[in-house]
Amino acid sequence: MKQNKNLIERTRALIDETEKTHRYSMSGIYGLYNEIYGTNEVPQSCASCLIRKVKLLKEWLAENDRPTAKPAKTKKRA
């Protein structure tokens, strides 16, 4: 679980940096993508490829960065 938390933090940092600067780190994006999805894709420099990978990383992050939900407490009515 600790490894997954580290991966979530690294993915969030990469996405935040990409959105802030609009610079797409080819090695960073493909490195995390390959690690998360267990692939060995060679980095591509085409803009649409990088944008697509960032989109997939965002989807993965949305699925894996959910806080554990606690059941809501209900008030007893008098």
Residue frames as qw, qx, qy, qz and C-alpha x, y, z in Angstrom:
[[0.000, 0.886, 0.464, 0.000, 0.00, 0.00, 0.00],
 [0.327, -0.757, 0.103, 0.557, 2.91, 2.35, 0.79],
 [0.381, -0.077, 0.600, 0.699, 4.30, 1.82, -2.72],
 [0.149, 0.647, 0.663, 0.345, 0.89, 2.66, -4.21],
 [0.186, -0.907, -0.253, 0.279, 0.74, 5.84, -2.10],
 [0.374, -0.514, 0.358, 0.684, 4.15, 6.89, -3.43],
 [0.295, 0.237, 0.711, 0.593, 2.97, 6.21, -6.98],
 [0.008, 0.833, 0.549, 0.067, -0.16, 8.29, -6.37],
 [0.275, -0.835, -0.017, 0.476, 1.93, 11.18, -5.03],
 [0.369, -0.283, 0.535, 0.706, 4.36, 11.04, -7.97],
 [0.219, 0.479, 0.723, 0.447, 1.49, 10.89, -10.46],
 [0.085, -0.901, -0.403, 0.136, -0.29, 13.82, -8.82],
 [0.332, -0.692, 0.190, 0.612, 2.95, 15.86, -8.86],
 [0.345, -0.003, 0.652, 0.675, 3.56, 15.13, -12.55],
 [0.106, 0.677, 0.667, 0.294, 0.00, 16.05, -13.51],
 [0.204, -0.892, -0.238, 0.327, 0.09, 19.23, -11.39],
 [0.354, -0.511, 0.361, 0.695, 3.38, 20.30, -12.97],
 [0.288, 0.237, 0.721, 0.584, 2.11, 19.53, -16.47],
 [0.014, 0.805, 0.579, 0.129, -1.08, 21.52, -15.94],
 [0.289, -0.840, -0.083, 0.451, 0.78, 24.42, -14.35],
 [0.262, -0.566, 0.446, 0.643, 3.55, 24.76, -16.94],
 [0.758, 0.565, 0.072, -0.318, 1.96, 23.14, -20.01],
 [0.223, 0.620, -0.743, -0.117, 5.24, 21.29, -20.49],
 [0.969, -0.037, -0.002, -0.244, 4.98, 17.59, -21.12],
 [0.230, -0.623, 0.747, 0.029, 7.92, 15.59, -19.77],
 [0.754, 0.275, -0.498, -0.330, 8.17, 12.72, -22.22],
 [0.434, 0.213, -0.833, 0.268, 10.30, 10.53, -19.95],
 [0.211, -0.076, 0.634, -0.740, 8.28, 11.37, -16.83],
 [0.708, 0.133, 0.029, -0.693, 4.92, 10.67, -18.45],
 [0.791, 0.236, -0.523, -0.210, 5.95, 7.42, -20.10],
 [0.241, 0.284, -0.821, 0.432, 7.94, 6.31, -17.04],
 [0.392, -0.016, 0.587, -0.708, 4.91, 6.59, -14.75],
 [0.769, 0.223, -0.146, -0.581, 2.55, 5.22, -17.39],
 [0.644, 0.288, -0.708, -0.028, 4.73, 2.12, -17.89],
 [0.061, 0.184, -0.811, 0.552, 5.10, 1.62, -14.13],
 [0.526, 0.057, 0.392, -0.753, 1.36, 1.93, -13.48],
 [0.825, 0.295, -0.041, -0.479, 0.13, -0.16, -16.38],
 [0.742, -0.269, 0.602, 0.124, 3.00, -2.67, -16.41],
 [0.752, 0.638, 0.142, 0.084, 3.97, -1.88, -20.00],
 [0.585, -0.387, 0.290, 0.651, 7.24, -1.02, -21.68],
 [0.469, 0.816, 0.312, 0.130, 6.15, 1.59, -24.22],
 [0.554, 0.040, 0.093, 0.827, 8.86, 3.66, -25.85],
 [0.003, -0.674, -0.264, 0.690, 8.39, 7.40, -25.27],
 [0.392, 0.566, 0.521, 0.505, 6.82, 9.22, -28.20],
 [0.215, -0.244, -0.117, 0.938, 7.26, 12.94, -28.67],
 [0.098, -0.433, -0.556, -0.702, 4.03, 13.57, -30.56],
 [0.221, -0.208, 0.311, -0.901, 1.80, 15.98, -28.66],
 [0.749, -0.178, -0.212, -0.603, -1.37, 13.91, -28.99],
 [0.755, -0.014, -0.638, 0.150, 0.43, 10.82, -27.62],
 [0.259, 0.105, -0.571, 0.772, 1.63, 12.74, -24.55],
 [0.429, -0.185, 0.099, -0.878, -1.79, 14.31, -23.98],
 [0.810, -0.125, -0.442, -0.365, -3.45, 10.89, -24.23],
 [0.629, 0.002, -0.668, 0.398, -1.02, 9.38, -21.69],
 [0.009, -0.136, 0.437, -0.889, -1.61, 12.26, -19.27],
 [0.638, -0.180, -0.146, -0.734, -5.36, 11.73, -19.66],
 [0.819, -0.099, -0.561, -0.058, -4.93, 8.04, -18.81],
 [0.409, 0.077, -0.609, 0.675, -2.78, 8.96, -15.80],
 [0.300, -0.195, 0.202, -0.912, -5.50, 11.35, -14.62],
 [0.786, -0.170, -0.339, -0.488, -8.11, 8.59, -14.95],
 [0.715, -0.025, -0.638, 0.283, -5.90, 6.18, -13.00],
 [0.155, 0.154, -0.484, 0.847, -5.32, 8.82, -10.33],
 [0.523, -0.234, -0.016, -0.820, -9.05, 9.49, -9.99],
 [0.851, -0.147, -0.442, -0.241, -9.67, 5.79, -9.45],
 [0.768, -0.049, -0.505, 0.392, -6.82, 5.24, -7.00],
 [0.217, 0.198, -0.357, 0.887, -6.69, 8.47, -5.02],
 [0.507, -0.567, -0.362, -0.539, -10.06, 8.12, -3.36],
 [0.174, -0.398, 0.649, -0.624, -10.16, 8.63, 0.38],
 [0.231, -0.205, -0.950, 0.055, -11.59, 5.72, 2.27],
 [0.402, -0.460, -0.234, -0.756, -15.22, 6.56, 2.86],
 [0.017, -0.039, -0.821, 0.569, -16.49, 6.38, 6.40],
 [0.152, -0.572, -0.773, -0.228, -20.14, 5.65, 6.98],
 [0.131, -0.489, 0.018, -0.862, -22.11, 8.75, 7.83],
 [0.096, -0.207, -0.804, 0.549, -23.37, 8.94, 11.37],
 [0.260, -0.555, -0.523, -0.593, -27.07, 9.48, 11.69],
 [0.146, -0.217, 0.476, -0.840, -28.60, 11.48, 14.48],
 [0.135, -0.384, -0.909, 0.088, -31.26, 9.83, 16.54],
 [0.243, -0.463, -0.218, -0.824, -34.49, 11.69, 16.60],
 [0.055, -0.002, 0.733, -0.678, -36.12, 12.28, 19.93]]
